[in-house]
Amino acid sequence: QDFLQEVKDTTLSGYDHQLVPFEKVVERVVSTRDMSRSPLFQVMFNLQNIPDSETTISELEGIQITPYDQVTVSSMFDLTLNVEDTGHEIELYMEYSTGLFNHSTIGRMLSHYKKLLESIVQTPQAQITDLPMLAPSELEELESFNNTKVDYPKDKTVVDLFEAQVKETPEATAVIYEDTKLNYQELNERSNQLTRYLQERGIEKDDLVGICIERGLNMLVGILGILKSGGAYVPIDPKYPQDRIHYMLEDAALDIVLSSNTSKERIPKKENIEVINLDKDWKSIETYSKSNLSQQTSPEILAYVIYTSGSTGRPKGVMVEHRNLSNLCFWHQSAYNVTEQSKGSLFSVIGFDASVWEIFPYLISGSILFPVSDEFRYDLTKLSEFFITNGITHSYIPSALCESLIDQGYSFPKLTVLTGGDVLHINRSTEMAIYNNYGPTENTVVATSYKTSGISMDKVSIGSPVANTGIYIVDQELNILPIGVAGELCVGGIQVGRGYLNREELTKEKFIESPFKEGDRLYKTGDLARWLPDGTIEFIGRKDHQVKVRGYRIE
């Protein structure tokens, strides 16, 4: 009602100036003319309140006045909404530019407008932001896009699943790095020895343990050793700037950091931090028992804390639990057919969350893991040779590098390429099976996935939600937006992490109780996206000033 009065006042005041010539207005307001479009506006609302009829309307001195049905073949504006009051009903019809809008989009617009008018009449005192404009059938359609419920081992952690795989294939090769390798039993036994070494130093459930180490066998031994102890690993890339490493050590209050001869110099020497050198100290570590320990992990405890820059400009630690990770691994196995015959590459650095899904889905499947050395990571020719020589079947490749491989004509028909981290463009056709993935660190690596057709695409969809995940595209008031309308992408479901380490207020702001599903939590990504009619999602950009450089979020 307040808005109606405001529109009335604005309109009546406008009538005082209705005789001003249109060209005078254009001359005063428009600085640059574009002859291909109307200079002042692109949307018109046109009310015809003269009663209409197919029969004679009136007679004037023997002259009959009858309506003339004009056939419109082109649109003057982008959109024109015509409203006709016939006396007993109101008819709405839309004239639109077919170069800009699909027929289905216009149909939805009219449907939403009709629903909005009905909502206003029913509750004229309501706030505009509270008025529903989606019909029940459309809400049901949007909800069907989130029909992702799948059973997964809820009571199992990746440690449980890894140890079960060790029993099945103890002699199978688990990891190969350059000229060194470990089978599943050796990897398990070494991590068990490290676990006992860590427990003797007081590591318990939910304790944070840093790991600052280059890629290789000891990196995997270190991660598994921390997880088996009940602790959560905090990955620190040795190539990070010194001030970032110092901040992470302080913020996570790390007492113990795993490292190596090569990387230990990157860790500041402090009395309160014990650095365990997995090279130098291994003689002491290998004296401990190799057997499996009693269960220290459970689904609700932390698995890792990965730091991401985010929109605040200050690194923040994202806390992810074992249950989040287990669902990711189970979905990954199923979606990409990861088996004992698979060979996966480990491309990402340890501090990047993509490393998580490059490691665990393969180690719980009996696959062979191949960490990619720095020599091969950004040389396309050498990376191509690496894939072919090792028979790699699955590889994560960042979006920009994936585009370069395609642009330069590289093709690996037997390779499943998992990409993500930025908007993907495919400029030429390819035989490779390419999956475009989207997901913030806060949602355990991946929230949506899309299998491309291999043909050239200007902007590849980010797909549909992964198993046990819900995607909600909302406005500022958390109202569900219809298909085709851009809004903030929020993620719900089992993979939503615990929150930010030592950032309670930011956690409350970004991780909220879901208004759509009882007992669920939502993570507000700050990303803009929209649903497409086929149930996939188009990524649009950020709602703030955050950007990505090589997959890393920065202010």
Secondary structure, DSSP 8 states (H G I E B T S, - for coil): -HHHHHHHHHHHHHHTTTTS-HHHHHHHH-SS--TTS-SS-SEEEEEE-S---SS--EEETTEEE--------S-SSSEEEEEEE-SS-EEEEEEE-TTT--HHHHHHHHHHHHHHHHHHHH-TTS-GGG---S-HHHHHHHHHTT-------TT--HHHHHHHHHHH-TTSEEEEETTEEEEHHHHHHHHHHHHHHHHHTT--TT-EEEE---SSHHHHHHHHHHHHTT-EEEE--TTS-HHHHHHHHHHTT-SEEEE-TTTGGGS---TT-EEEETTTTHHHHTTS--S--S----TTSEEEEEEE--TTSS-EEEEEEHHHHHHHHHHHHHHTT--TT-EEEE-S-TTSTHHHHHHHHHHTTT-EEEE--HHHHT-HHHHHHHHHHHT--EEEEEHHHHHHHHHTT---TT-EEEEESS---B-S--SSEEEEEE--GGGSS-SEEEE--SS-BSS---BEE-TTEEEEEE-TT--B--TT--EEEEEEETT---EETT-HHHHHHHEEE-SSSTT-EEEEEEEEEEE-TTS-EEEEEESSS-EEETTEEE-
